Amino acid sequence: MAFDMESVVEATSGAVGALVSTTILYPLDTCKTKYQAENRDHLHQRYRNISDVFWEAISKGQVLSLYQGLGTKNLQSFISQFIYFYGYSFFKRLYLRESKSKSIGTTANLIIAAAAGACTAIATQPLDTAASRMQTSDFGKSKGLLESLTEGSWSDAFDGLGISLLLTTNPSIQYTVFDQLKQRLLKGKMREEMDGVSSSQALSAFSAFVLGAVSKCIATCLTYPAIRCKVMIQSAKSDGNEDGMTQSSRSRKTISGTISSVWEKEGISGFFKGLHAQMLKTVLTSALLLMIKEKLTKTTWVLLIALRRIMLTTRPKIKSS
């Protein structure tokens, strides 16, 4: 049976990169998510800017609550990135083999990335919803994973799935831009080693960081209104003291209800509320992820090859015993 080593290497290094980058930037992610989830008119806003969320945690003595939901978020990030990178690498190699092409075009790359993203969104949506609920809960009042998932009906665990599928265009744009820029950057080096495998080529840490930041910046700007609507749909149920929010909690859980609520209370600028925080967080996360992934790829190759050799050498002994 053929073992798709390259896809496993891409998936493993990408998942580990996601795990590390998510953990490092998690307090920023919590502040950003709580800021995005608030939907009030300008006169009654609880948070004027993202720093207000941070200072609220400090004033309440709940600094560690900035990490509420970290375990769930890491689990979701690891699984989603593993599925995405494996699917993206596998489908890309399959396309190149079937089409007998030496390179992949932009259109085909977008389709492959969207397909991998759709599979990822469906598989990890409950974890994504639970993580958002835990992050947007009041500081010190976050529930566990099972409690968050069992709030309401089982279908509620898939809140925002439609937008998540729509947002598959985000990583599609990001990784397409990154992959194309990477190929051009390494084109000169690859000419010297035409017979070598593509996985042996790796960007420097700085180059991967810059390309990751640029690609994610483009994707985030284009898809941000959908990102904010998704956060609002997945946010934890608000307390009864929030003005009118309990009455509209049901409509808020639909895309049309969310859009209507943002438009009525915040105007068109509300669709871009928190854009600067989202840009900062996502750019840093993606840049770190891709930088770590590039540096881990070679190491992962060595470890998997060594493991495979050990398994092959010990297999006859196991059979003979």
KEMI-942175 format. One record per residue (C-alpha): x, y, z; residue in one letter. Coordinates in steps of 0.02 Angstrom, whole numbers, plus 50000, padded with zeros to 5 digits. Example, Ala and Ser with C-alpha at 12.3 -4.5 7.8 and 13.67 -1.06 7.14 Angstrom:
2
+-------+-------+-------+--------+
|    px |    py |    pz | kedren |
+-------+-------+-------+--------+
| 50615 | 49775 | 50390 |      a |
| 50684 | 49947 | 50357 |      s |
+-------+-------+-------+--------+
end
This chain:
321
+-------+-------+-------+--------+
|    px |    py |    pz | kedren |
+-------+-------+-------+--------+
| 50000 | 50000 | 50000 |      m |
| 50071 | 50169 | 49951 |      a |
| 50108 | 50285 | 50095 |      f |
| 50088 | 50470 | 50052 |      d |
| 50239 | 50527 | 50152 |      m |
| 50240 | 50705 | 50086 |      e |
| 50058 | 50737 | 50133 |      s |
| 50087 | 50671 | 50309 |      v |
| 50241 | 50780 | 50329 |      v |
| 50146 | 50935 | 50269 |      e |
| 50000 | 50896 | 50385 |      a |
| 50107 | 50861 | 50538 |      t |
| 50218 | 51013 | 50521 |      s |
| 50067 | 51124 | 50486 |      g |
| 49972 | 51058 | 50636 |      a |
| 50119 | 51082 | 50755 |      v |
| 50145 | 51257 | 50686 |      g |
| 49962 | 51298 | 50721 |      a |
| 49975 | 51231 | 50897 |      l |
| 50125 | 51339 | 50941 |      v |
| 50062 | 51498 | 50858 |      s |
| 49889 | 51482 | 50937 |      t |
| 49961 | 51461 | 51111 |      t |
| 50079 | 51609 | 51096 |      i |
| 49945 | 51730 | 51034 |      l |
| 49794 | 51663 | 51131 |      y |
| 49769 | 51811 | 51251 |      p |
| 49762 | 51927 | 51100 |      l |
| 49638 | 51808 | 51017 |      d |
| 49525 | 51809 | 51171 |      t |
| 49523 | 52000 | 51180 |      c |
| 49490 | 52011 | 50994 |      k |
| 49348 | 51885 | 50999 |      t |
| 49258 | 51967 | 51147 |      k |
| 49275 | 52136 | 51063 |      y |
| 49203 | 52071 | 50900 |      q |
| 49059 | 51980 | 50985 |      a |
| 48988 | 52136 | 51068 |      e |
| 48844 | 52209 | 50970 |      n |
| 48778 | 52371 | 51045 |      r |
| 48748 | 52547 | 50984 |      d |
| 48893 | 52667 | 51005 |      h |
| 48821 | 52750 | 51161 |      l |
| 48809 | 52587 | 51259 |      h |
| 48965 | 52496 | 51204 |      q |
| 49054 | 52402 | 51342 |      r |
| 49219 | 52399 | 51248 |      y |
| 49277 | 52553 | 51154 |      r |
| 49432 | 52464 | 51091 |      n |
| 49518 | 52297 | 51111 |      i |
| 49627 | 52358 | 51255 |      s |
| 49469 | 52381 | 51361 |      d |
| 49446 | 52193 | 51361 |      v |
| 49623 | 52168 | 51426 |      f |
| 49604 | 52298 | 51564 |      w |
| 49437 | 52222 | 51616 |      e |
| 49523 | 52056 | 51646 |      a |
| 49657 | 52141 | 51750 |      i |
| 49533 | 52245 | 51852 |      s |
| 49432 | 52090 | 51894 |      k |
| 49587 | 51991 | 51940 |      g |
| 49550 | 51868 | 51801 |      q |
| 49708 | 51881 | 51697 |      v |
| 49717 | 51692 | 51679 |      l |
| 49541 | 51697 | 51604 |      s |
| 49622 | 51768 | 51448 |      l |
| 49670 | 51585 | 51420 |      y |
| 49493 | 51517 | 51443 |      q |
| 49459 | 51389 | 51307 |      g |
| 49643 | 51370 | 51262 |      l |
| 49637 | 51179 | 51267 |      g |
| 49485 | 51173 | 51153 |      t |
| 49559 | 51302 | 51035 |      k |
| 49723 | 51207 | 51024 |      n |
| 49632 | 51044 | 50991 |      l |
| 49528 | 51127 | 50856 |      q |
| 49680 | 51213 | 50779 |      s |
| 49784 | 51054 | 50778 |      f |
| 49648 | 50946 | 50700 |      i |
| 49593 | 51078 | 50574 |      s |
| 49769 | 51118 | 50516 |      q |
| 49814 | 50934 | 50503 |      f |
| 49659 | 50899 | 50397 |      i |
| 49685 | 51055 | 50293 |      y |
| 49870 | 51031 | 50255 |      f |
| 49847 | 50845 | 50223 |      y |
| 49699 | 50874 | 50107 |      g |
| 49783 | 51020 | 50018 |      y |
| 49946 | 50926 | 49991 |      s |
| 49858 | 50764 | 49942 |      f |
| 49738 | 50844 | 49818 |      f |
| 49879 | 50949 | 49743 |      k |
| 49989 | 50797 | 49715 |      r |
| 49840 | 50701 | 49645 |      l |
| 49802 | 50842 | 49523 |      y |
| 49983 | 50852 | 49464 |      l |
| 49991 | 50664 | 49439 |      r |
| 49826 | 50651 | 49345 |      e |
| 49853 | 50806 | 49239 |      s |
| 50036 | 50762 | 49208 |      k |
| 50082 | 50943 | 49238 |      s |
| 50238 | 51006 | 49322 |      k |
| 50151 | 51154 | 49404 |      s |
| 49978 | 51200 | 49464 |      i |
| 49882 | 51351 | 49403 |      g |
| 49797 | 51481 | 49512 |      t |
| 49619 | 51422 | 49473 |      t |
| 49657 | 51240 | 49512 |      a |
| 49749 | 51294 | 49670 |      n |
| 49598 | 51393 | 49730 |      l |
| 49480 | 51246 | 49699 |      i |
| 49594 | 51124 | 49789 |      i |
| 49617 | 51242 | 49937 |      a |
| 49429 | 51274 | 49948 |      a |
| 49392 | 51087 | 49946 |      a |
| 49518 | 51055 | 50085 |      a |
| 49447 | 51202 | 50183 |      g |
| 49267 | 51141 | 50167 |      a |
| 49314 | 50968 | 50233 |      c |
| 49406 | 51050 | 50378 |      t |
| 49260 | 51165 | 50422 |      a |
| 49133 | 51025 | 50428 |      i |
| 49245 | 50910 | 50532 |      a |
| 49295 | 51041 | 50662 |      t |
| 49142 | 51156 | 50672 |      q |
| 49082 | 51093 | 50843 |      p |
| 49254 | 51124 | 50919 |      l |
| 49261 | 51296 | 50838 |      d |
| 49090 | 51341 | 50909 |      t |
| 49137 | 51279 | 51083 |      a |
| 49300 | 51378 | 51081 |      a |
| 49208 | 51538 | 51031 |      s |
| 49079 | 51513 | 51169 |      r |
| 49214 | 51487 | 51298 |      m |
| 49312 | 51640 | 51242 |      q |
| 49160 | 51756 | 51240 |      t |
| 49096 | 51701 | 51411 |      s |
| 49116 | 51822 | 51556 |      d |
| 49289 | 51813 | 51633 |      f |
| 49296 | 51674 | 51761 |      g |
| 49130 | 51598 | 51704 |      k |
| 49187 | 51496 | 51554 |      s |
| 49115 | 51321 | 51542 |      k |
| 49206 | 51162 | 51494 |      g |
| 49208 | 51084 | 51322 |      l |
| 49065 | 50963 | 51350 |      l |
| 48955 | 51094 | 51435 |      e |
| 48986 | 51216 | 51294 |      s |
| 48942 | 51086 | 51163 |      l |
| 48783 | 51031 | 51251 |      t |
| 48711 | 51207 | 51264 |      e |
| 48550 | 51201 | 51166 |      g |
| 48521 | 51070 | 51032 |      s |
| 48655 | 50971 | 50940 |      w |
| 48626 | 51078 | 50786 |      s |
| 48681 | 51230 | 50888 |      d |
| 48855 | 51155 | 50892 |      a |
| 48861 | 51189 | 50705 |      f |
| 48816 | 51373 | 50724 |      d |
| 48903 | 51472 | 50590 |      g |
| 48939 | 51323 | 50477 |      l |
| 48872 | 51415 | 50326 |      g |
| 48990 | 51561 | 50355 |      i |
| 49132 | 51441 | 50394 |      s |
| 49106 | 51362 | 50223 |      l |
| 49102 | 51535 | 50146 |      l |
| 49263 | 51578 | 50236 |      l |
| 49353 | 51435 | 50150 |      t |
| 49396 | 51571 | 50025 |      t |
| 49508 | 51647 | 50161 |      n |
| 49637 | 51507 | 50173 |      p |
| 49614 | 51477 | 49988 |      s |
| 49674 | 51653 | 49950 |      i |
| 49807 | 51648 | 50086 |      q |
| 49891 | 51484 | 50042 |      y |
| 49875 | 51513 | 49856 |      t |
| 49965 | 51680 | 49871 |      v |
| 50094 | 51604 | 49989 |      f |
| 50125 | 51452 | 49880 |      d |
| 50142 | 51554 | 49721 |      q |
| 50262 | 51679 | 49802 |      l |
| 50361 | 51536 | 49879 |      k |
| 50378 | 51448 | 49711 |      q |
| 50441 | 51606 | 49629 |      r |
| 50562 | 51640 | 49771 |      l |
| 50634 | 51466 | 49764 |      l |
| 50632 | 51450 | 49575 |      k |
| 50816 | 51493 | 49558 |      g |
| 50868 | 51369 | 49692 |      k |
| 50759 | 51230 | 49624 |      m |
| 50839 | 51243 | 49453 |      r |
| 51002 | 51186 | 49529 |      e |
| 50918 | 51032 | 49602 |      e |
| 50790 | 50985 | 49470 |      m |
| 50798 | 50802 | 49519 |      d |
| 50769 | 50836 | 49705 |      g |
| 50600 | 50823 | 49790 |      v |
| 50504 | 50983 | 49821 |      s |
| 50499 | 50953 | 50009 |      s |
| 50687 | 50972 | 50020 |      s |
| 50668 | 51156 | 49979 |      q |
| 50626 | 51270 | 50125 |      a |
| 50610 | 51456 | 50147 |      l |
| 50712 | 51548 | 50276 |      s |
| 50617 | 51592 | 50435 |      a |
| 50612 | 51777 | 50389 |      f |
| 50551 | 51746 | 50211 |      s |
| 50414 | 51629 | 50271 |      a |
| 50361 | 51757 | 50402 |      f |
| 50348 | 51898 | 50274 |      v |
| 50258 | 51794 | 50143 |      l |
| 50138 | 51727 | 50275 |      g |
| 50098 | 51902 | 50336 |      a |
| 50067 | 51970 | 50161 |      v |
| 49957 | 51825 | 50106 |      s |
| 49851 | 51827 | 50264 |      k |
| 49831 | 52016 | 50259 |      c |
| 49754 | 52006 | 50085 |      i |
| 49637 | 51864 | 50134 |      a |
| 49579 | 51948 | 50295 |      t |
| 49535 | 52114 | 50215 |      c |
| 49425 | 52028 | 50086 |      l |
| 49329 | 51916 | 50207 |      t |
| 49319 | 52016 | 50369 |      y |
| 49131 | 52057 | 50371 |      p |
| 49094 | 51870 | 50364 |      a |
| 49223 | 51838 | 50501 |      i |
| 49138 | 51959 | 50621 |      r |
| 48965 | 51889 | 50585 |      c |
| 49030 | 51714 | 50622 |      k |
| 49100 | 51767 | 50791 |      v |
| 48934 | 51847 | 50839 |      m |
| 48836 | 51692 | 50788 |      i |
| 48950 | 51577 | 50889 |      q |
| 48967 | 51688 | 51043 |      s |
| 48907 | 51632 | 51214 |      a |
| 48733 | 51681 | 51270 |      k |
| 48737 | 51852 | 51348 |      s |
| 48675 | 51891 | 51522 |      d |
| 48503 | 51964 | 51542 |      g |
| 48571 | 52134 | 51588 |      n |
| 48627 | 52171 | 51411 |      e |
| 48508 | 52289 | 51326 |      d |
| 48385 | 52192 | 51222 |      g |
| 48504 | 52056 | 51175 |      m |
| 48408 | 51914 | 51256 |      t |
| 48256 | 51959 | 51153 |      q |
| 48353 | 51949 | 50991 |      s |
| 48463 | 51800 | 51035 |      s |
| 48371 | 51687 | 50915 |      r |
| 48380 | 51805 | 50766 |      s |
| 48563 | 51837 | 50805 |      r |
| 48600 | 51654 | 50772 |      k |
| 48555 | 51671 | 50589 |      t |
| 48659 | 51756 | 50456 |      i |
| 48518 | 51875 | 50406 |      s |
| 48479 | 51914 | 50589 |      g |
| 48661 | 51953 | 50626 |      t |
| 48681 | 52064 | 50474 |      i |
| 48521 | 52157 | 50520 |      s |
| 48576 | 52180 | 50701 |      s |
| 48747 | 52249 | 50652 |      v |
| 48669 | 52367 | 50524 |      w |
| 48538 | 52435 | 50644 |      e |
| 48652 | 52461 | 50795 |      k |
| 48821 | 52500 | 50721 |      e |
| 48796 | 52547 | 50539 |      g |
| 48909 | 52494 | 50397 |      i |
| 49065 | 52526 | 50500 |      s |
| 49006 | 52389 | 50619 |      g |
| 49046 | 52257 | 50488 |      f |
| 49228 | 52308 | 50506 |      f |
| 49232 | 52328 | 50694 |      k |
| 49391 | 52249 | 50760 |      g |
| 49472 | 52237 | 50589 |      l |
| 49637 | 52304 | 50655 |      h |
| 49638 | 52175 | 50795 |      a |
| 49593 | 52036 | 50674 |      q |
| 49730 | 52090 | 50556 |      m |
| 49859 | 52093 | 50695 |      l |
| 49808 | 51924 | 50765 |      k |
| 49783 | 51829 | 50603 |      t |
| 49937 | 51899 | 50518 |      v |
| 50048 | 51855 | 50666 |      l |
| 49967 | 51683 | 50685 |      t |
| 49983 | 51637 | 50502 |      s |
| 50158 | 51706 | 50487 |      a |
| 50214 | 51608 | 50640 |      l |
| 50122 | 51452 | 50581 |      l |
| 50203 | 51453 | 50409 |      l |
| 50373 | 51499 | 50479 |      m |
| 50368 | 51355 | 50604 |      i |
| 50297 | 51238 | 50472 |      k |
| 50439 | 51276 | 50352 |      e |
| 50570 | 51243 | 50486 |      k |
| 50484 | 51084 | 50547 |      l |
| 50460 | 51006 | 50376 |      t |
| 50638 | 50942 | 50358 |      k |
| 50642 | 50880 | 50538 |      t |
| 50476 | 50790 | 50514 |      t |
| 50542 | 50709 | 50355 |      w |
| 50694 | 50642 | 50447 |      v |
| 50591 | 50576 | 50593 |      l |
| 50461 | 50491 | 50483 |      l |
| 50593 | 50412 | 50371 |      i |
| 50686 | 50348 | 50524 |      a |
| 50524 | 50281 | 50598 |      l |
| 50480 | 50196 | 50435 |      r |
| 50650 | 50113 | 50426 |      r |
| 50634 | 50050 | 50604 |      i |
| 50463 | 49977 | 50564 |      m |
| 50529 | 49892 | 50407 |      l |
| 50679 | 49816 | 50497 |      t |
| 50577 | 49753 | 50644 |      t |
| 50435 | 49679 | 50541 |      r |
| 50526 | 49516 | 50493 |      p |
| 50573 | 49488 | 50674 |      k |
| 50394 | 49507 | 50729 |      i |
| 50336 | 49384 | 50596 |      k |
| 50469 | 49255 | 50640 |      s |
| 50427 | 49262 | 50824 |      s |
+-------+-------+-------+--------+
end
